[in-house]
Amino acid sequence: MEPIALTRFSHGGGCGCKIAPGLLAEILARAPQGLVPPELLVGTETADDAAVYRLNDTQALVATTDFFTPIVDDPYDFGRIAATNALSDVYAMGGTPILALALVGMPVAQLPPEVIGRVLEGGASVCRAAGIPIAGGHSIDVLEPIYGLVGLGLVHPDRVRRNADARAGDVLVLGKPLGVGILSAALKKGVLGADGYAEMLRHTTQLNRVGTTLAAMEGVHAMTDVTGFGLAGHLLEICRGSALTARVSLAALPLIASAVGFARDQGLATGASARNWSGYGVQVGWPEGAADWQRTLVSDPQTSGGLLVSCSADAAPAVLAVFHDAGFAQAARIGTLEALAAGQAPAAVFGA
């Protein structure tokens, strides 16, 4: 059988498929508010990574879903990336996954069963690595390939780490380097070599299971994972939820070196990067003289991106050590959070 390039079926790929932040905000503003029982510890109010429902004094259920169209051509790799990305939301809340359900949409008249099966195999391999079963799911026949998971996990109610609990004076630590979206754009253009593809896979299939450990640490106040809205977008969610201003050093950001080359030297970017900036750029302080490629990287949609942690300054060295010991070699301290001045709106301010 001739290899089938999955990306040719999709208009977007990975977390770059997300609805643009401005349009999403408009849509959600029209959505009716449902029942909010006291057991619902985390719902829709802060654009957090997952819902959390208290079961008893020592257990809360973490529930999330995530799916997208192919970011790579290989079906097995597509399944691995999508599953890793979906489980990341459980880890970002401080939870431990317990099971998953598969979400499968495939153009069955165009993709043979062997190819669809390889997507599912890739997802199952990640779930095995996370120590959980895929206990069911749902499938439909659609025009574009879609794959993802419903992820369920458990967390102690006292260890839930929302994106709205950051504190003034906190340090920001980012677990993975930026640039996955740019590498996906290079792949689609046929200019991403074998080494670049291997690096892309290394980051997108690295489980953020370190979030469970971080949530148990003294001084870790808030977490989220950086995905489709890019670093600036998900940092703004922390700022809005916590009513704070972030100050980030561009020089401190961990970056994928090959992605920098594509963005700086060839001007590569995803369409989602521009949509992201259009949706939230007015809330971002941007330094004069900063290069366009740097703005591309902070708005670059990250598929299965790194955890963004807000912690006390005293806890920051231990947080970095946990990341590094777990194999997140480029984890770095990137900035701080501060209280809002009188009349000031939450914002993310980048400096040289």
Secondary structure as GFF3:
##gff-version 3
##sequence-region A 1 352
A	DSSP	three_ten_helix	6	9	.	.	.	ID=ss1
A	DSSP	three_ten_helix	14	17	.	.	.	ID=ss2
A	DSSP	alpha_helix	21	29	.	.	.	ID=ss3
A	DSSP	beta_strand	40	42	.	.	.	ID=ss4
A	DSSP	beta_strand	51	54	.	.	.	ID=ss5
A	DSSP	beta_strand	60	68	.	.	.	ID=ss6
A	DSSP	alpha_helix	75	92	.	.	.	ID=ss7
A	DSSP	beta_strand	96	106	.	.	.	ID=ss8
A	DSSP	alpha_helix	113	130	.	.	.	ID=ss9
A	DSSP	beta_strand	134	141	.	.	.	ID=ss10
A	DSSP	beta_strand	146	155	.	.	.	ID=ss11
A	DSSP	three_ten_helix	157	159	.	.	.	ID=ss12
A	DSSP	beta_strand	171	174	.	.	.	ID=ss13
A	DSSP	alpha_helix	180	188	.	.	.	ID=ss14
A	DSSP	alpha_helix	194	204	.	.	.	ID=ss15
A	DSSP	alpha_helix	210	215	.	.	.	ID=ss16
A	DSSP	beta_strand	220	225	.	.	.	ID=ss17
A	DSSP	alpha_helix	230	242	.	.	.	ID=ss18
A	DSSP	beta_strand	244	249	.	.	.	ID=ss19
A	DSSP	three_ten_helix	250	252	.	.	.	ID=ss20
A	DSSP	alpha_helix	257	266	.	.	.	ID=ss21
A	DSSP	alpha_helix	271	280	.	.	.	ID=ss22
A	DSSP	three_ten_helix	281	283	.	.	.	ID=ss23
A	DSSP	beta_strand	284	285	.	.	.	ID=ss24
A	DSSP	alpha_helix	292	299	.	.	.	ID=ss25
A	DSSP	beta_strand	307	311	.	.	.	ID=ss26
A	DSSP	alpha_helix	316	325	.	.	.	ID=ss27
A	DSSP	beta_strand	332	339	.	.	.	ID=ss28
A	DSSP	beta_strand	347	351	.	.	.	ID=ss29
###
